[in-house]
């Protein structure tokens, strides 16, 4: 393995958020593009790509890469996509937010946590400014991990309306934050 890859793995295993940000910035677009080639819509590609990076951060301290990071991420993405299609006709497991405390406990160092406070407030403000129905659908999709079908059934609206609202919400955020949108949303959801 290249030294810079090993340094990155070691930094993430040491819970260094800057190392994780370097990994994210270096590989997110490439992994997302691969996901878009295999999945029908951009929302699913984005969700699965974020899940790849979430799992790495969640398992920091135990992350082991044998050859090179890109191959590891590509393999991980392939498994996530396989799981996605395998579960497609089944309802995903729903875990209430109250039971997800450990899931969202990232233990960033306090000094690092403060570095993103302003950005988190901007994201929260932008989400709060969304029309009420768009905000509700977006949060159900991102916080409760509900599928478009589950949200549609819960709210008594069409699946296409749900997809349109999520796409509109993401477009609003991209228009506001540009190419930093994915990173800021990732930070926002782990600190919410």
N, C-alpha and C positions, 0 to 999 in steps of 0.2 A: 504494500500500500504506500502511496506517496506520503511524504512527511506532512504536507499541508492537510491532507485528508485525516491522517492520524491525529494531528493537532486539533482539528475540528471535532473529531469523535471524543478525544480526551476532554476538550472544553465543554462539550454537551454533557458528558458523564460527570463532570464537576459542577453541573447545573449553572453554567455560565450563559446567561441569556444573550450576550453578544455573539458567542459562538453559534448559538441556535439561530440568531438573526442572519449571520453569514451563510449558514446552511440554507435557510429559507430563501434568502435573496439570490443565492447561487443556483438553486435547483427548482424553485417553485414553478417558474414558467415552463421549463422543460417537462416536468412531471405533469403539469396541467395540460399541456399540448398533447402529450401521449394519452391522457385520460379522455380528452375531447375526441380523439380518434376512435375510441372504443365505446363511448357512451352516447346515447341519443341526445342529451341536452346538456347545456353548459352548467346548469345548476348542479346536476349530479356529478359532473366532472370536477367542479369546484369543491363540492362537499367531500368527495373521495380524496382529492388532493390534499385538502386541509386535514383530513383524517390521517393520512400518511404521516404528516408532520406532527400532528397531535400525539400519535402513538410513540413517536421517537422521543418527544419531550416528556411524555408520561413515564416512559421507561428509561429516562436518563439515569445514568449510574450503572446501567446494565447493557447499554447499547454496544454491540460488537459488530464490526464490519471486517470481513476477511480480506476482500480484494480492493474494491473501490466503492465510494459512496454512491455514485450514479447507478451502478449496477444493483446495489442494495435497494435503493429507492425504486428503481424500475421493477424489480422483483416484488417488492412490497406492494406497489401499485397494482401489479398483475393479480396478486392474491386478493386485494381489496375489490377489484373489479369482478373477479370470479365470485367472491362472496356476495357482491351486489346482485349479480345476475342469478345466483343460486337462491337468494332470498326474495327475489323480485315478486313472486306470486304469494309470498307469505307476509303477514303483518310484522313489521319490525318490533323488537322488544321495546316497550316504553318504560323508562325509568323516571319517576316523578323528580322534579327539580330538587326537592328537599333531600332526596336520597343520593344526589350527585355531588355532594360536598367534596368527597375525595377526588372525584372525576375532575373537578375544576380547581383543586388546590395545587397550584404550581410552585408555591414557595419561592418566588423571585426574591432576591435580596432587596431589602427595603430601599436602598439607594436606587436600584434599577426600577423598582415599582414607581417611584416618584418621577422618573424620567418619562413615563408614559401617561402620567395623570392628565396632562393637558390634552393629549390626543384622545384619550378615553372620554374625556368630557365633550370634545368636539363630535365624536362618533355618537355618544349618547344624545347630544343635542340634535344631531341630524336625524337620528331614529325617532326621537320625540316629536320632531317637526313633520314627520310623515302623516298623511291622512290616517285616521284611526284604524280603518279596516286594513290598510296596507301594513301598518305597524303591527297590528295583531297577527296577521298572516306571517309576516317576516319573523317575528319573535317565536311563533309556534314552530316555524320551520327550523330556526336556528337553535333555540333554547330547549325545546321539547323534542327535537329531532323527529317531528312528525312528517310523514310523506305528504305529497300534494293530495293524494287520495284521502288520507286520514284528516287533513285539514278541511278539505271540501265536505266530507261527511260531518265533521264536528260543527262546521259553520253553516251547513245547508247551502253551499254554493258549488259551482262547477269546478272540476279539476283545472280546466283551462283558466278560469278566473284566478285560481290560486297561483298557478304558474305565472300568469301575467303580472299579478301583484308582486310576487317575489322578484321577477325580472325588473319591474319598475323600481322596486326598492333598491336593488343592486345597482341599477343604472344611476339613480339619485346619488348613491354613495360614491360610485365611480366618478360621476361628474364633479362631486365635491372634493374628493381626495385623490383622484387620478390614479397613477400606478402604485400608490401606497395603500390602496383600498384593502386589498387582501390581507396585508400585514396588519393594518390598523384594526380590521375586523377580528382577526385572530387574537390580537392583544386585548381587544375590547371584551370578547367573549370569555377569555380566561380570567379577566379581572372583574366582570360584571357583579 
